[in-house]
């Protein structure tokens, strides 16, 4: 007993005394199997094309994409989410390159499936924005608005060609009402009952998407506020969640991650299916830019951000650092 008596008897600092102690009592741990690598493949290029706003990330050639997939497998990464970047001259109002069996994304799916088989969960972005000349996630009506139901017909076609190419999981990201149900029906009716759906359940209209639009060569005119969620709303995400689950979603996602950890936590508490979060391009760019300036410790900031996403409830995290972090882990 000291001159202060027995106070304080409870000393939480005892469990922070050394690295081995902190490691032993850690409540959450990142694992390579938590991680999914988003990857871009660009049609018609002979060398990878660096993405200026995302240092270290490239638009792959088909050959370098295969190499990236092999590296991800070796590092223990669980999955890869593929985005196709077609030639500009192939873009049109209906995004027909997205449903071409020989389109760049379908070629990439086949390439990766041939290279790594079932050792990596191969996922595909199921959306029209990369393929339309107006850059929206759906087809437009005569007034220039995104036509929800006409877009669903295009999504059903996309689901079929992506599944035919060998994808394991489709990721409908367009935020059209009813998209999960239509895609589930399309997959089931074409003999693809085993292809899973990772629903972009809570996808917000975010300022943090900027670098991504460079990555996919977006032709967007205007914004996506009429179909992506308003950042001010949380309960709306729970409504979207109920609808996606009712329509047959196998997994659900929150995008972006860090600005919406409260949404992620609410959804994780509410469901009994796997929950993903997408650490998007703007989140990546901020850390890389601040680290380049010497303002933060890059590696520690990456791990802290990913651990925060895991702590909020994500079973899976899409991150451009997936292979790097998996190696470090």
LINVEN-V353879 format. One record per residue. N is the residue number from 1. RES is the residue in three letters. OMEGA is omega in degrees with one decimal (none if undefined). D_CENTER is the distance of its C-alpha to the mean C-alpha in Angstrom with 1 decimal. Layout:
{{N:RES:OMEGA:D_CENTER} {N:RES:OMEGA:D_CENTER}}
//
This chain:
{{1:UNK:178.7:55.4} {2:UNK:177.4:55.1} {3:UNK:177.1:56.9} {4:UNK:-178.3:53.9} {5:UNK:-177.1:54.5} {6:UNK:-177.7:51.6} {7:UNK:-9.7:49.0} {8:UNK:177.5:46.1} {9:UNK:178.3:46.0} {10:UNK:-178.1:42.3} {11:UNK:178.9:40.7} {12:UNK:-179.1:36.9} {13:UNK:178.2:37.2} {14:UNK:-177.5:38.8} {15:UNK:178.0:35.3} {16:UNK:-166.3:34.1} {17:UNK:-176.0:37.0} {18:UNK:-177.2:35.5} {19:UNK:-178.3:32.3} {20:UNK:178.4:33.2} {21:UNK:-179.2:33.8} {22:UNK:178.5:30.6} {23:UNK:-177.5:28.7} {24:UNK:-174.2:30.7} {25:UNK:-179.8:30.1} {26:UNK:-178.2:26.5} {27:UNK:-178.8:24.8} {28:UNK:178.7:21.2} {29:UNK:171.2:20.3} {30:UNK:177.6:17.2} {31:UNK:178.6:17.3} {32:UNK:-178.9:15.8} {33:UNK:174.5:14.9} {34:UNK:-162.7:12.5} {35:UNK:176.5:10.2} {36:UNK:-177.0:7.7} {37:UNK:170.1:8.1} {38:UNK:-177.1:6.3} {39:UNK:-178.7:9.7} {40:UNK:175.8:11.8} {41:UNK:-173.4:15.1} {42:UNK:180.0:17.9} {43:UNK:169.2:20.9} {44:UNK:177.6:24.3} {45:UNK:-179.9:23.9} {46:UNK:179.4:25.9} {47:UNK:176.1:24.3} {48:UNK:-178.6:20.8} {49:UNK:179.8:20.4} {50:UNK:176.7:19.5} {51:UNK:-170.3:17.3} {52:UNK:-177.0:19.7} {53:UNK:-179.2:17.6} {54:UNK:-177.3:15.4} {55:UNK:179.6:18.1} {56:UNK:178.9:17.5} {57:UNK:-177.0:14.7} {58:UNK:161.5:16.0} {59:UNK:-174.1:15.9} {60:UNK:159.0:17.1} {61:UNK:177.3:20.1} {62:UNK:180.0:20.1} {63:UNK:-178.1:22.1} {64:UNK:174.4:20.1} {65:UNK:177.6:16.9} {66:UNK:178.4:19.0} {67:UNK:179.5:20.1} {68:UNK:178.6:16.7} {69:UNK:178.1:15.9} {70:UNK:178.8:19.3} {71:UNK:178.7:18.8} {72:UNK:177.7:15.6} {73:UNK:-178.5:17.8} {74:UNK:-178.9:20.6} {75:UNK:-179.7:18.8} {76:UNK:177.4:17.7} {77:UNK:-174.6:13.9} {78:UNK:-172.0:12.9} {79:UNK:176.7:10.5} {80:UNK:178.2:9.2} {81:UNK:-172.4:6.7} {82:UNK:175.3:9.3} {83:UNK:178.8:10.0} {84:UNK:177.3:13.8} {85:UNK:-176.2:16.0} {86:UNK:171.5:19.4} {87:UNK:-178.1:22.8} {88:UNK:-176.8:23.6} {89:UNK:177.8:26.6} {90:UNK:178.2:24.6} {91:UNK:175.7:22.9} {92:UNK:-173.3:24.8} {93:UNK:-177.4:24.8} {94:UNK:-179.2:23.5} {95:UNK:-172.7:20.8} {96:UNK:176.9:22.8} {97:UNK:180.0:21.2} {98:UNK:179.1:18.2} {99:UNK:175.2:20.6} {100:UNK:179.4:22.8} {101:UNK:178.1:22.9} {102:UNK:175.8:23.5} {103:UNK:-172.6:20.8} {104:UNK:-179.3:18.8} {105:UNK:179.3:15.6} {106:UNK:175.3:18.0} {107:UNK:-178.9:19.9} {108:UNK:177.6:16.9} {109:UNK:179.8:16.1} {110:UNK:179.2:19.8} {111:UNK:-176.4:20.1} {112:UNK:179.5:17.5} {113:UNK:177.9:18.9} {114:UNK:-175.7:22.4} {115:UNK:-172.6:21.7} {116:UNK:177.2:20.2} {117:UNK:-179.4:20.8} {118:UNK:179.9:19.5} {119:UNK:179.2:19.1} {120:UNK:176.8:15.3} {121:UNK:-176.4:13.1} {122:UNK:-177.7:12.3} {123:UNK:-179.8:9.5} {124:UNK:173.0:9.6} {125:UNK:-179.9:8.4} {126:UNK:-177.4:11.4} {127:UNK:-176.3:12.5} {128:UNK:-167.8:15.6} {129:UNK:178.7:14.9} {130:UNK:-168.2:14.9} {131:UNK:-179.2:18.2} {132:UNK:-179.8:20.2} {133:UNK:176.1:22.8} {134:UNK:173.9:22.3} {135:UNK:178.2:18.6} {136:UNK:-175.2:18.0} {137:UNK:179.2:15.6} {138:UNK:176.4:18.8} {139:UNK:-175.3:22.4} {140:UNK:174.2:24.9} {141:UNK:-174.7:28.2} {142:UNK:179.1:31.5} {143:UNK:179.1:31.0} {144:UNK:177.5:27.7} {145:UNK:177.3:25.6} {146:UNK:-178.7:22.5} {147:UNK:-173.9:24.2} {148:UNK:-170.4:22.1} {149:UNK:174.8:24.1} {150:UNK:177.9:24.6} {151:UNK:179.3:20.9} {152:UNK:177.3:20.5} {153:UNK:178.4:23.0} {154:UNK:178.5:20.9} {155:UNK:178.1:17.8} {156:UNK:177.3:20.2} {157:UNK:179.2:21.2} {158:UNK:-179.7:17.8} {159:UNK:-178.5:17.1} {160:UNK:-176.6:20.4} {161:UNK:177.3:20.2} {162:UNK:177.8:16.8} {163:UNK:176.7:18.3} {164:UNK:-179.5:21.6} {165:UNK:175.5:19.9} {166:UNK:-179.0:18.9} {167:UNK:176.2:15.3} {168:UNK:-174.0:14.9} {169:UNK:171.5:12.0} {170:UNK:-178.3:11.1} {171:UNK:178.6:8.3} {172:UNK:-171.5:10.4} {173:UNK:-171.7:9.0} {174:UNK:179.8:12.5} {175:UNK:170.7:13.8} {176:UNK:176.9:17.0} {177:UNK:177.5:19.4} {178:UNK:-172.9:19.9} {179:UNK:-177.3:17.1} {180:UNK:-178.7:16.3} {181:UNK:179.9:20.1} {182:UNK:-179.8:20.8} {183:UNK:177.8:18.1} {184:UNK:178.6:19.4} {185:UNK:-178.7:22.9} {186:UNK:178.8:22.3} {187:UNK:-177.3:20.9} {188:UNK:-177.2:23.8} {189:UNK:179.6:26.4} {190:UNK:175.5:25.6} {191:UNK:-178.4:25.8} {192:UNK:-177.8:22.1} {193:UNK:-176.7:22.4} {194:UNK:177.0:20.6} {195:UNK:-176.4:17.3} {196:UNK:175.5:14.9} {197:UNK:169.8:12.7} {198:UNK:-175.3:9.5} {199:UNK:169.5:10.2} {200:UNK:-170.2:8.4} {201:UNK:-179.4:11.6} {202:UNK:178.4:11.7} {203:UNK:-172.3:10.2} {204:UNK:174.1:12.8} {205:UNK:-165.8:14.7} {206:UNK:173.2:14.1} {207:UNK:-175.6:16.1} {208:UNK:178.8:13.4} {209:UNK:-171.8:11.7} {210:UNK:-178.2:14.8} {211:UNK:179.8:14.0} {212:UNK:-177.8:11.1} {213:UNK:170.7:13.9} {214:UNK:-175.9:16.0} {215:UNK:-178.5:13.5} {216:UNK:179.5:13.5} {217:UNK:-173.6:17.2} {218:UNK:175.3:16.8} {219:UNK:-170.8:20.1} {220:UNK:170.7:19.4} {221:UNK:-176.4:22.7} {222:UNK:-179.8:22.7} {223:UNK:-175.4:19.8} {224:UNK:-174.4:17.6} {225:UNK:-179.9:19.2} {226:UNK:177.7:20.8} {227:UNK:171.7:17.8} {228:UNK:-172.2:15.0} {229:UNK:176.2:16.2} {230:UNK:179.6:18.7} {231:UNK:-178.6:17.9} {232:UNK:-169.2:21.3} {233:UNK:175.0:20.6} {234:UNK:-178.5:19.7} {235:UNK:178.5:21.8} {236:UNK:178.9:20.2} {237:UNK:179.2:16.9} {238:UNK:174.6:19.2} {239:UNK:176.1:20.7} {240:UNK:179.1:17.4} {241:UNK:-179.2:16.7} {242:UNK:179.8:20.2} {243:UNK:-178.7:19.9} {244:UNK:179.6:16.8} {245:UNK:179.1:18.5} {246:UNK:-178.6:21.7} {247:UNK:174.3:20.3} {248:UNK:177.3:19.1} {249:UNK:177.4:15.4} {250:UNK:178.9:15.1} {251:UNK:-179.1:12.1} {252:UNK:-174.2:10.7} {253:UNK:169.4:7.9} {254:UNK:-177.7:8.7} {255:UNK:-3.9:7.3} {256:UNK:-177.7:8.6} {257:UNK:-169.5:9.6} {258:UNK:179.3:13.1} {259:UNK:-173.6:14.8} {260:UNK:179.4:14.1} {261:UNK:177.2:15.0} {262:UNK:177.3:17.9} {263:UNK:178.5:15.9} {264:UNK:-179.3:13.8} {265:UNK:178.9:17.2} {266:UNK:-178.9:18.8} {267:UNK:179.6:16.4} {268:UNK:179.0:16.5} {269:UNK:-170.7:20.3} {270:UNK:-169.6:20.5} {271:UNK:173.5:19.0} {272:UNK:173.3:19.9} {273:UNK:178.6:16.7} {274:UNK:-177.9:13.8} {275:UNK:177.7:11.5} {276:UNK:171.7:7.9} {277:UNK:-177.0:6.9} {278:UNK:173.4:4.4} {279:UNK:-163.3:7.2} {280:UNK:-172.3:7.2} {281:UNK:-179.5:9.9} {282:UNK:176.0:12.8} {283:UNK:176.9:12.4} {284:UNK:-175.2:12.5} {285:UNK:-179.2:15.3} {286:UNK:-179.4:17.4} {287:UNK:-179.7:17.7} {288:UNK:-178.1:18.5} {289:UNK:179.9:21.0} {290:UNK:178.3:22.7} {291:UNK:179.1:23.1} {292:UNK:177.3:24.5} {293:UNK:-177.2:27.0} {294:UNK:-175.9:27.9} {295:UNK:178.3:27.1} {296:UNK:174.0:24.9} {297:UNK:-172.5:24.6} {298:UNK:-173.2:21.4} {299:UNK:179.4:21.0} {300:UNK:179.5:21.9} {301:UNK:177.9:19.7} {302:UNK:-177.7:16.6} {303:UNK:179.5:17.7} {304:UNK:179.8:18.8} {305:UNK:-179.0:15.6} {306:UNK:177.4:13.6} {307:UNK:177.0:16.6} {308:UNK:178.0:16.6} {309:UNK:177.8:13.2} {310:UNK:-178.8:14.5} {311:UNK:-179.8:17.8} {312:UNK:173.8:16.5} {313:UNK:-178.6:15.5} {314:UNK:170.4:12.1} {315:UNK:-177.8:12.8} {316:UNK:-179.9:9.6} {317:UNK:170.9:7.6} {318:UNK:-177.3:4.7} {319:UNK:178.8:7.3} {320:UNK:175.6:9.3} {321:UNK:-169.6:12.2} {322:UNK:-175.6:11.4} {323:UNK:178.6:14.5} {324:UNK:-178.4:16.7} {325:UNK:178.6:16.1} {326:UNK:177.2:16.7} {327:UNK:-178.9:19.8} {328:UNK:-179.8:21.0} {329:UNK:none:20.6}}
//
